Amino acid sequence: MLHDRPQRLLFWITKGQGVAVVQGRRRGVGAHNALFLPAQTLFSLDLGHQGFGQVLTFPATTSVALPRAPVHLRVRDVTAQAELTGLIEAMQREDSGSRPFAAEALDAYGALVAVWLRRHGQDAGTGVPEDKAADRLVSRFAELVARDFRTGRPMADYAKALDVTPTHLSRVCRERLGRTASDILTERVVYEARLLLTGTELPIQNIARHLGFSSPAYFTRFVQHHTGMPPSALRRDSGPGSPARRTA
């Protein structure tokens, strides 16, 4: 589902193929693709059942010189592929062991990953589609959704902020992503609702208020409609030992 993270992410896909939606743009991804996302980038990633990859998570406060915009690299050079794989494996060893100065080593490897990104981004280009007016509109909408989805603002308010009609915004979103503008906003709220219900012990009324709902009853109807379960059942069925948790 479309969502964003407070951290910076680097996906290194080594098997399979699928589709990524990044800041309102759809792109195909496959083996030996590197996808870097700055913090608060609205995205979804579907690699299917055969896909495999790894992800590096950089704290938002890191001093590592990472790109400020999304980067998508299709890495064809075998040496470059081995370099990134080797850096990730070295970071895994540091993270899983109890070696002295592991945190410093991880920072150093992170800096090398950042150099790898800049070096190969410069050599190969980012694979970003042409910046058309429709793409810019959907990208700006995605930025607003990532920033404001907790406010409870309706989609029409986003359209007004973008100086377009709700009909035009929805049409462009459907053309580019196969989702209307309302679908995109709803998907982001549903993701956050599920995350908070299944990953925290916050009272349901607090979650409703946090996501901009006028009442817990309205939040309950919203969750029931979009997940097929009321909030209490969704939380209960995702607990330790539940079928949902065992198959996750």
N, C-alpha and C positions, 0 to 999 in steps of 0.2 A: 504494500500500500504506500501511497505517497506520504512522506513524512520528512522531517529534518532532524538533525542531531546538533547538539552544542559543541561537539568535537569536530576536528578535521579528519577526514577519512581518505585512505588510499586503498582501493580494491585492486588486487592483482589476480586476474582470472587466467587460469591455466588449462581449463578443460571446458568443453561445451560451448554453447552460444545462447544468446537471449536478447532481451531488450531492456535498456535503461531509459528512464525519463529523468532528465536533469534540468532543473530550473525552467520547466516548461518545454523542453525539447526532447523528442524521442530519437534514440540512436541505437543501432545494433551493436552488440558486444560479443566478443568471442575469445578464443584461446589467445593468450599472450596480449591481452588488452589491460592497460593500466588506466584506472579511472580515479582521479583525485577530486574531492569535493571539499570546499571550504565549509566552515561551520555555518549552520542555518541555511544550507542549500536544500531546497525542496527536491526530493528524488524518490524514485522507486527502482528496484533492480530485480529482474526475473530471469534466472539462469536455467529454469526447468529442472527436471530430475537428474539430468546427466551432467550438469554444470558443477564446477569445482573452482574454488579460489580462496584467497586469504585477504584479510583486511587489517591494515595498520590504523590504529586510533591515536591521533595526536591531540593532547589537551589543548583547549582554546588558548591557554596561557603560555604555550610553548614559545620559546625564542627561536626555534628553527625557522629558517627563511623559506617557508612554503609558498606556493602560488596563491594569489588572491582571488583567482577566478577558477571555475572548473576546468580540468584538463582531461582529455581523453586521448590516449596514445595506443595505436595499434603497432606493437613492437615486433618487427620482422627480423631484426638482427639477433642471431643466436647468442652472441657475446653479451648484448644488452639484456637479453632475457635472463641469462645466467647470473649477471651482476645483481639484478634486483632480487632474484630468488635467493641468492647467497646472502644478501643483506637481511632479508626477512628471516631466513633460517638462523642467522647469527643472533638476531633480536629475540627469536623464540628461545634460544639456549640461555640467553641472559635473563629472560623473564621467568623461565621455569626453574632455574637453578638458584643457588644461594651463594653465588660467587661475590667476593668483595667488589665494591665499586660498580655494581650492576647498573644502578641508576645513571651514573656517568657514562657507562658504556652504551646504554640505550640512547642517551642524548646524542652521543657521537655517531652512532649508527643512523639515528634519525636525521642528523645533518647530512650524512652521506646519501640517504634516500632523497632528501630535498635537492641535492646536487644532481643526482641521477634524473630527477624529474625535469629540472631546468635544462640539463644538457640534452636529453632526448626529446624534450618538447621543442627545443630550438632546432634540433636536427630534423625531426619528423613532422612538425606541425601538430596541432591539437585535434584535428578532425572535427572541428566545430562547423556546423552548417553555415551557409551564407546568412548574414544578419538581416533578414527581411523584416518589414514593418510588422507583419503578423507574429513572427517569432519574438520580436522585441516586446510586443504587447503581452503575449503569454508569459514571457520571462518576467516582466514587471509585475504581472498578477501573481506569479509564483512567489516572488519576493514579498509581496504584501501578505499573502496567505501565511507564509512562514513566520512573519512578524506579528500578525494580528489575529490569527485564527482563534485565540483564546478570548477575544473580546465579545463574541456573540454577534458581531456585525453581519447583516445579511449580504448576499452576493451583490445586490444592487448598490450597496455602499462602496464596494470595491470598484465596480464599474464607474461610479461617479468620480472616485478618486483618480481613475485612469482617464477620465474625460471621454468615455465612450458609453454607449447604451448597454444595458444588460444583455439585450438580444445579440448585439454585435460581439460582445465579449464571449458569450456562450458559443456562438457560431465558430469563432476563431479557435477557441479551445477544443471544440469537437473536431474541427478540421485537422488540427495539429496533433491532438493526443487521444482522440476518440472518447473524450470525456467533456461534459459541459463544465462551465465555470462552477456551477453549484455542486456538481459531482466532485470536483477537485477540492473545494472547500470542505464538503462533507467528509470526504475520505480522510483528510488531515485530522478533522475533529474525532472521527471514529477511531483512528489509530491511537490518538492520545488518550481517548477514553479507555480503550482496551488496555493500554500500557499502565495507566494509573490504577485501573480496577484489578488487574492481575499481578502487578508488580509492586503495589504499595498497600498499606493498610489504612489509607486515608478514608474517612467516612464518605459515603456516597454523596451526601449533600455538599460536602466540601469540594469534591471533584466537580460536581455540577456547577458550583459557583466559580471554581477556577477556570472552567471552560466557557464561561459567559452565559450559562443558561439561567433563565429567569426563575426557575423553580426546580426542585428535585423531581417533581412529577413529570415535567416536560423533558428533563434529561432521561428519565426512565423510558418514556415513550420513544425518544430518539434512539437510544441504545437497542431497545426491543425491535424497532423497525429495521435497523441496519445490521444487526447481528443475529436476530432471531431469538435472543435471550434477554431477559431483564438484567440490570446491572448485578443484582445479588447472585443470580444463577451463574452469570459469566464469571464472577469472582470465585464462587464456590467450585465450579467445574474446572478451573484452571489451577487449583491448589495442588500441593504435593500429592502424587499418587493418582491424580485424575487422568482420564484417557487423553484429554487435551495436552496435559503436561508431559505424559509419557511419550506421545507421538510428536512432540515439538522438535 
